[in-house]
Amino acid sequence: MKSKDRAKNRLKLILLTDRLKLSPTQLETIKLELRQVLAKYLPVDMQTIEVLLEDRLNDPQLVIQAPLFKKS
């Protein structure tokens, strides 16, 4: 990803968290707690869970990608 694209994505995230009235600390806390809950109930590695805040069609969305381990 080019630095221009990273800067654009960072600005989008800042604007979105501002609109939701979330501080960066609150957002990081939410992400950590979601990872912990998912790891408690599902066969996942906390390090592989991605928690993203996105703006899709002017609707803020929390997107979670969590690859599951196969049960043996």
ZIVENGI-V902311 format. One record per run of one state. SS is the DSSP state (helix for helix, strand for strand, loop for the rest). FROM is the first residue (numbers start at 1). TO is the last residue. Records with the same first field share a line. If there is no record, write none. Layout:
# ZIVENGI-V902311
SS->FROM-TO ; FROM-TO
This chain:
# ZIVENGI-V902311
loop->1-2 ; 20-23 ; 42-45 ; 49-49 ; 57-58 ; 66-72
helix->3-19 ; 24-41 ; 46-48
strand->50-56 ; 59-65
